[in-house]
Amino acid sequence: MPGTRRPGRIVRPHAATILVVPETKPSRNETLTHAAIFSGLSESELAFLSQRTVVRRFSAGETVFAEGEPCTGLYVVESGQVRIFKSSAGGREHVLSIEGPGSSIAELPVFDGGNYPASVTAIDDATLLFVSKYDFQSLCLAHPQVSLKVLRVVGARLRRLVGIIEELSFTTVRHRLAAFLVRLAKTSGERASGGIEIMLPANNQELASQIGTVRELVSRNLSRFQAEGMLKVDGRKVTVTDLKALEAELQSGE
C-alpha cells in the first residue's frame, strides 16, 4: 500500500510485527502422564519409564501390530489416532475402538502372556511410545499401584466390549447407525443453521466396520433417515436436522 502523502514528507505505515511461535510438542513425560495407567506417578517413576520407552512412528494405514502376533509390549498414543479391530476369516472387520493421544493399547497381553487379541492400524500419521513387556512388568513390580490402574482400564474396556456384544446381538443396523450418529452429534457435532453438522468416517466401509455391518446397509439406512427428514447427507458431511427423532430411534425397540 503506498505511503500517505503529507505536505513536505511521505509517511509510510509501520510494518506489522509478526511473531512466529514455534509449535510445541508434548514431552515424553507429559504423554505418559496423560495415559490413565501412568497418571499419578512420581517424577522418578516417570523418569524410569521414560528412559525405557521407544518412539515409533506410523503412516496412515500402517499396521502397528496384527491380531495373533506375539505380544512384545504396550503402546501409548502420543499423536494421531489408531483403530483397534477384529477380523473374520472372510476378511470382514469390526472396529472395537478408535484411540487418540493419551490412550494406552495392549495392556492385557502384557500381563497374561498371550498374543495380541486384536489388530491396530494408524488412521492418520501417528506417533506411539512403546514400552517393552519386560520393562512394564518391572515397573509394576516396583510400583504395584500401576497394576491396579491397569485393572481399572481393562475393566472399563471389558464393559465396553460387553456393550458391543449386546448391540450386535439385540439391535438392528438401523438402531446401531442411529446410536452412532447421535453419539457423534453430541461429542463432535457443530451447530449450524440447518441443524448439527457431523463428519462421517472416510467411507461407508469404515462406518460399517464401526457398527458391525456391511457397506450396503449403511448406505441404505442413511438414505432412509434422509428420506424421513432426520438428516441431510452431503458426502462425508451430514447435517442432523432432527436430533430428537434420531434419539427416539434408540427408544423405539430393536
C-alpha positions in Angstrom: 0.0 0.0 0.0 1.6 3.3 -0.9 2.6 5.8 1.8 0.2 8.6 2.9 1.3 11.9 1.3 1.5 14.9 3.6 3.0 18.3 2.9 6.7 18.1 2.7 7.2 14.4 3.5 5.9 10.9 3.0 4.8 9.0 6.0 4.8 5.3 5.5 2.8 3.0 7.7 4.8 0.9 10.2 5.3 -2.6 9.1 3.4 -5.1 11.2 5.5 -7.2 13.6 4.8 -10.9 13.1 5.7 -13.2 15.9 6.3 -16.8 15.0 5.6 -19.1 17.8 7.1 -22.5 17.3 4.8 -25.4 17.7 5.4 -27.2 20.9 5.2 -30.9 21.2 4.4 -32.7 24.5 7.4 -34.1 26.3 7.6 -37.8 26.7 6.7 -37.5 30.4 3.6 -35.4 29.6 2.4 -38.0 27.1 2.9 -40.8 29.7 1.1 -38.9 32.4 -1.9 -38.4 30.1 -2.3 -42.2 30.0 -4.7 -43.4 32.7 -2.4 -46.3 33.8 0.5 -43.9 34.4 -1.2 -40.9 35.9 0.0 -40.1 39.4 3.5 -41.5 39.0 6.2 -39.5 40.7 9.0 -37.8 38.7 11.4 -40.5 39.5 8.9 -43.2 38.4 8.2 -41.3 35.2 11.9 -41.0 34.6 12.3 -44.7 35.0 9.6 -45.3 32.4 10.5 -42.5 30.0 14.1 -43.8 29.7 12.8 -47.1 28.6 10.3 -46.0 26.0 10.9 -46.2 22.3 9.3 -43.7 19.9 7.7 -45.4 16.9 6.1 -43.5 14.0 3.4 -44.9 11.7 2.0 -43.6 8.4 -1.8 -43.5 7.8 -3.0 -47.1 7.2 0.2 -48.7 8.5 -0.2 -51.7 10.9 1.1 -51.2 14.4 0.6 -54.9 15.2 -1.7 -57.7 13.9 -4.1 -60.0 15.8 -2.3 -63.2 16.8 1.2 -61.8 16.8 3.3 -62.4 20.0 2.9 -59.5 22.4 6.2 -57.7 22.8 4.9 -54.7 24.8 2.3 -52.0 25.1 1.9 -48.6 23.4 0.8 -45.1 24.4 -0.5 -42.8 21.7 1.4 -39.5 21.6 -0.2 -38.1 18.5 -2.7 -39.1 15.8 -5.3 -41.8 16.0 -5.4 -45.6 15.7 -8.2 -48.1 15.2 -8.4 -51.3 17.1 -10.3 -54.0 15.3 -11.1 -57.7 14.9 -11.1 -59.5 11.5 -13.2 -62.5 10.5 -11.9 -65.4 8.4 -13.8 -63.9 5.4 -12.0 -60.6 5.8 -14.8 -58.5 7.4 -13.7 -56.1 10.1 -15.3 -54.9 13.3 -13.8 -51.8 14.9 -13.7 -52.1 18.7 -12.5 -48.6 19.3 -10.7 -45.5 18.0 -7.9 -44.3 20.3 -6.2 -40.9 20.3 -3.4 -39.1 22.3 -3.1 -40.4 25.9 -4.6 -43.8 25.2 -2.7 -46.9 26.1 -3.0 -50.1 24.0 -2.4 -53.8 24.6 -2.1 -53.8 28.4 -3.8 -57.2 28.9 -1.5 -59.4 26.8 1.5 -57.8 28.6 0.1 -59.5 31.8 -1.4 -62.7 30.6 1.5 -63.7 28.2 -0.8 -64.3 25.3 -0.7 -62.9 21.8 -2.2 -59.6 20.7 -6.0 -60.2 20.7 -6.8 -57.6 18.0 -5.2 -55.6 15.3 -4.2 -52.0 15.4 -3.6 -49.7 12.4 -2.9 -45.9 12.2 -5.8 -43.8 10.9 -3.6 -40.9 10.1 0.1 -40.3 10.7 0.7 -41.3 14.3 3.4 -41.3 16.9 3.3 -44.0 19.6 5.5 -44.7 22.6 6.4 -48.3 23.0 7.2 -49.9 26.4 8.5 -53.5 26.3 6.8 -56.2 28.2 9.8 -56.7 30.4 10.2 -53.1 31.4 6.5 -52.7 32.1 6.4 -55.8 34.3 9.5 -54.4 36.2 7.6 -51.1 36.7 4.6 -53.0 38.1 6.7 -55.0 40.5 8.3 -51.8 41.8 5.0 -49.8 41.8 2.0 -52.1 42.4 -0.4 -49.1 42.1 0.2 -49.3 38.3 -1.2 -52.8 38.2 -4.4 -51.6 39.9 -4.7 -48.8 37.3 -4.3 -51.3 34.5 -7.1 -53.4 36.1 -9.4 -50.3 36.0 -8.6 -49.5 32.4 -9.1 -53.2 31.4 -12.3 -53.3 33.3 -13.7 -50.3 31.5 -12.8 -51.8 28.2 -14.4 -55.1 29.1 -17.6 -53.2 29.9 -17.4 -51.5 26.5 -16.9 -54.8 24.8 -19.9 -56.3 26.6 -21.9 -53.3 25.3 -20.7 -54.0 21.7 -21.7 -57.7 22.0 -25.1 -56.6 23.4 -25.6 -54.2 20.5 -24.7 -56.7 17.8 -26.9 -59.4 19.4 -30.0 -57.5 20.2 -30.3 -54.4 18.0 -30.8 -53.7 14.3 -28.4 -52.0 11.9 -30.8 -49.0 11.9 -30.7 -48.8 15.6 -26.9 -49.0 15.7 -26.5 -46.4 13.0 -28.8 -44.0 14.8 -26.8 -44.6 18.0 -23.6 -43.8 16.2 -25.0 -40.6 14.7 -26.4 -39.4 18.0 -23.1 -40.1 19.7 -21.2 -38.2 17.0 -23.6 -35.3 17.1 -23.2 -34.9 20.9 -19.4 -35.4 21.1 -18.1 -33.6 18.0 -21.1 -32.0 16.2 -21.1 -28.3 15.3 -24.2 -26.2 15.4 -25.3 -24.8 12.0 -28.4 -23.1 10.6 -29.9 -26.4 9.4 -29.1 -28.5 12.5 -26.0 -30.2 13.8 -23.1 -30.9 11.3 -21.0 -34.0 11.8 -18.3 -35.7 9.7 -18.6 -39.4 9.0 -15.6 -41.7 8.7 -13.7 -41.7 5.4 -16.1 -44.0 3.7 -19.2 -46.2 4.3 -17.0 -49.3 4.6 -15.2 -47.8 7.6 -18.5 -46.7 9.1 -19.9 -50.3 8.6 -16.9 -51.7 10.4 -17.5 -49.5 13.4 -21.2 -50.6 13.8 -20.8 -54.2 12.8 -22.5 -54.4 9.4 -21.8 -54.1 5.7 -21.4 -51.0 3.5 -24.7 -51.6 1.6 -26.8 -51.5 4.7 -25.1 -48.3 5.9 -25.9 -46.6 2.6 -29.5 -47.9 2.6 -30.2 -46.7 6.2 -28.6 -43.3 5.7 -30.9 -42.8 2.7 -33.9 -43.8 4.7 -33.0 -41.4 7.6 -32.6 -38.7 4.9 -36.0 -39.5 3.3 -37.6 -39.4 6.7 -36.3 -35.9 7.3 -33.9 -36.7 10.2 -30.7 -35.7 8.3 -29.1 -34.4 5.1 -26.2 -36.2 3.6 -23.5 -34.3 1.5 -20.6 -36.7 1.0 -18.9 -37.2 4.4 -20.7 -34.2 5.9 -24.1 -35.0 7.5 -26.4 -32.4 8.9 -28.6 -33.9 11.6 -31.8 -31.9 11.2 -33.9 -33.7 13.8 -31.9 -35.0 16.7 -34.9 -35.8 18.8 -36.2 -38.1 16.1 -32.9 -39.9 15.9 -32.8 -40.2 19.7 -36.4 -41.7 19.5 -35.0 -44.4 17.4 -32.9 -45.6 20.4 -36.1 -45.8 22.5 -38.3 -47.5 19.9 -37.0 -51.0 20.5 -35.0 -53.4 18.4 
